Amino acid sequence: MTPGKQVIMWLFQFTSFFVIFAAFYCFLPEMDLYELISQRVGFISEQYWNDFFMFSVLAASVFANAIVIFLFATIRQKSKMRFTVQ
């Protein structure tokens, strides 16, 4: 793979991570999650909650991005195999 293709793939992967992270951060109901978790474990300090919530959003984003990259790679590999077999 040429360096140019590697850069383009890296930019695609970074962009997909950023979009997924922004979507999770914007659309996850932070206050509802805070109330749900604080009811189960008791008082949670603001700093601990911020750290926990940000880590959760980052971890979920990394996992979702890995799934997206895996699916795209699988589809790309299958399409290459289909065209080379014929």
ABEGO torsion letter per residue (X at the ends): XBAAAAAAAAAAAAAAAAAAAAAAAAABBAAAAAAAAAAAAEBBBAAAAAAAAAAAAAAAAAAAAAAAAAAAAAAAAAAAAAAAAX
